[in-house]
Amino acid sequence: MTALTQDALIERLSAIVGADKVRTDADSLETFGKDWTKIYAPKPTAIVFPKTTEQVRDIVLLANEHQLALVPSGGRTGLSAGAVAANGEIVVAFDYMNQISDFNAVDRTVKCGAGVITEQLQNYAEEQGLFYPVDFASAGSSQIGGNISTNAGGIKVIRWGMTRDWVAGLTVVTGKGEILRLNKDLLKNNTGYDMRQLFIGGEGTLGFIAEATMRLTRTPKNLTVLVLAIPELDDVMKVLNQFQGSMDLTAFEFFSDKAMRKVLARGDVPAPFDSSADFYALIEFEAVTDADMDLSMSLFEQCMENGWVVDGVISQSETQAANLWRLREDISETISEWTPYKNDISVVVSKVPPFLNDIDEIVTREYPDFEIIWFGHIGDGNLHLNILKPDALAKEEFFERCAKVSKWVFEIVQKYDGSVSAEHGVGMTKKPYLEYTRSAAELAYMRAVKAVFDPNNVMNPGKLVDM
């Protein structure tokens, strides 16, 4: 394999995608070389923008010919440095592969280029009288290829599952430069290994997703939001059990009082009620009939009588429902000014209270000056731990101390048989801790799979697993 000079590299890439689709200016390298993580400085060599699957293939073949490292770039909203190019890699940005086509009303499927923005697909589904249910705060900028590569979850998992559950078929370019069309959009296809599942959540380490056939579903009716003030964490689980035992919920989120106070302090969203509590639950459900609303009120009253809930409010309009959702969805943006340490972790739902309490206790004991903000999709066991940087503490020292926090947190994750990454992927930030969730044998098989699809290690090297 021969090394390419910078000029020769740009010439070869330009021959594949066109000179106007290769960028090396400082602003582009900075923008497309990173995601939302703030730990690694972006240092890509070039940014290339393919428009077709065949162009992606030719880029991968060039990478194999000259041992070039490639990093996929979607909406760059990840939080595990899975899309960071910190070591001179070529960034493959899918922004121009953003076409939606081949809608099938009978199958309720649609083909999406890897660069289709999540909200773009949601809006398209709505135009067809249907619904794409995978939703999260970054839906306005995240891309379908990235969602699939990290198996994104979000706020509706309790009802509609993860991204994985909505992928009918995939077109991928492997690390060898081969184009695979997987599953042919079939509902039933029991013909051996379902290789879609390797690329879903594979973070671009086996190959790049070029196109996906996504499933759609019926539009939910009259989504109604209930926010409850709950004094004890254990009571949050009792409320979940009470509601889930009688109703099909579309979301069950929670957040701490500290989290809500940060959001309310901005003045953009009104307080839901006068009472306060240590925790809050946001419950969403379809109120199709008066009976559905009556049932929700009956369950709320039972929770009040049992002392699990001290106050609550239910939406009376779409505007009020949207404002109640902002109490939860505005948290990440609100706390970003404190340069938070973030951790996305999960356990089975029944273990959430002791799991959260164990983490809270050790962080508070070791670092009493750290402010902890909790929120998450408690209905599926996914918690978001956020520790805010004290104003007087330098960022470098803060992240150094947080590295110790990570070890403590992941030891607790291991104790409860949980996951070190519930929905944000592994990338570079979680890779050193993968052993807390995966066994040595599992990791060995993961490396072996990587070697089959990407023998020259050109696809997102340094992420997820090492060869």
Secondary structure, DSSP 8 states (H G I E B T S, - for coil): -----HHHHHHHHHHHH-GGGEE-SHHHHHHHT--S--SS----SEEE---SHHHHHHHHHHHHHHT--EEEESS---SSSTT---SS-EEEE-TT---EEEEETTTTEEEEETT-BHHHHHHHHHHTTEE-----TTTTT-BHHHHHHHT---TTHHHH--GGGGEEEEEEEETTS-EEEEGGG-S---SS--THHHHTTSTTSSEEEEEEEEE-EE---SEEEEEEEES-HHHHHHHHHHHHTTS-EEEEEEEEHHHHHHHHHTTSS--S-S---SEEEEEEEE--SHHHHHHHHHHHHHHHHTTS-SEEEE-SSHHHHHHHHHHHHTHHHHHGGG--EEEEEE--GGGHHHHHHHHHHHHHHH-TT-EEEEEEEGGGTEEEEEEE--TTS-HHHHHHHHHHHHHHHHHHHHHTT-BS-SSS--TTTTGGGGGGTS-HHHHHHHHHHHHHH-TT--BSTTSSS--
